[in-house]
C-alpha cells in the first residue's frame, strides 16, 4: 500500500527575519540585479566518467530584496 506524504503549507518570511546558516525559506522578493558567474576554466587533470556526464551548472548572483532589506542570492540553473 502506497503512503501519501502531506505537504506543508509554505510559510513566507521577510528578508530581515533571515538568519545565517539557515535554509529552506520562502520569500517574496524583487530582483534588483543579476550577474552571471563565469564558469571556471577546465582543469588539465583528466575527469572521471561521472564528472563528464554532468551538465555544467549555471550560476547567477542576484541582489534581491523586499521592504525590510536586501540580500545576495545565488541562483543555480533554473532558479
Backbone torsions as a table, in degrees:
resi	resn	phi	psi	omega
1	UNK	NA	130.3	-178.6
2	UNK	-79.7	138.6	176.7
3	UNK	-98.6	145.0	177.6
4	UNK	-102.6	139.3	178.9
5	UNK	-102.0	123.1	178.5
6	UNK	-77.3	130.9	177.0
7	UNK	-84.8	139.7	177.2
8	UNK	-79.1	147.3	176.4
9	UNK	-71.0	134.0	-178.8
10	UNK	-65.1	141.7	176.4
11	UNK	-113.5	118.4	-177.9
12	UNK	-90.9	140.3	177.7
13	UNK	-125.3	169.6	178.0
14	UNK	-95.7	160.0	-179.8
15	UNK	-56.2	-40.9	-177.5
16	UNK	-65.1	-16.0	179.9
17	UNK	-88.1	-7.9	-179.3
18	UNK	-68.1	144.6	177.8
19	UNK	-122.2	142.1	178.5
20	UNK	-58.5	142.7	176.0
21	UNK	81.8	4.1	178.7
22	UNK	-104.1	162.1	178.8
23	UNK	-151.1	177.0	177.1
24	UNK	78.9	26.6	-178.2
25	UNK	-93.8	155.0	173.4
26	UNK	-110.3	125.3	179.1
27	UNK	-132.6	151.7	169.5
28	UNK	-112.4	112.3	-175.2
29	UNK	-133.7	165.3	174.7
30	UNK	-104.3	135.1	176.4
31	UNK	-81.3	119.4	-178.4
32	UNK	-95.4	-31.0	-179.2
33	UNK	-159.2	146.9	178.1
34	UNK	-143.7	127.2	179.6
35	UNK	-128.9	129.7	176.4
36	UNK	-69.6	143.4	174.9
37	UNK	-93.9	122.6	-178.1
38	UNK	-61.0	143.5	177.9
39	UNK	-67.9	142.5	178.4
40	UNK	-65.7	150.1	177.9
41	UNK	-66.8	144.1	-179.7
42	UNK	-62.5	142.6	177.5
43	UNK	-84.1	158.4	-179.4
44	UNK	-79.8	-19.6	-178.8
45	UNK	-66.0	142.0	179.3
46	UNK	-64.6	143.8	180.0
47	UNK	-89.8	149.5	173.8
48	UNK	-76.4	165.4	-179.3
49	UNK	-58.9	-40.3	-177.9
50	UNK	-66.2	-32.4	178.5
51	UNK	-72.6	-34.4	-178.7
52	UNK	-68.6	-33.9	-174.8
53	UNK	-79.3	-11.7	-179.7
54	UNK	-82.5	139.8	174.5
55	UNK	-76.2	146.6	177.5
56	UNK	-65.9	141.6	178.8
57	UNK	-84.5	149.0	173.1
58	UNK	-103.1	134.6	-178.8
59	UNK	-128.8	133.4	173.8
60	UNK	-124.8	138.0	171.0
61	UNK	-97.5	123.7	-174.1
62	UNK	-120.1	134.0	170.6
63	UNK	-90.3	116.6	-178.2
64	UNK	-127.0	158.4	179.4
65	UNK	-168.4	170.2	173.0
66	UNK	-133.3	-166.1	-176.6
67	UNK	-69.1	-9.9	-177.4
68	UNK	-102.8	-11.0	179.5
69	UNK	162.4	-179.6	-179.7
70	UNK	-128.7	150.1	176.8
71	UNK	-141.6	162.9	171.4
72	UNK	-96.9	124.2	-179.3
73	UNK	-112.6	129.9	176.7
74	UNK	-94.4	111.7	-179.6
75	UNK	-96.1	132.4	-179.2
76	UNK	-115.0	134.9	176.7
77	UNK	51.6	-109.9	-173.7
78	UNK	-89.1	3.4	-178.7
79	UNK	-64.7	NA	NA
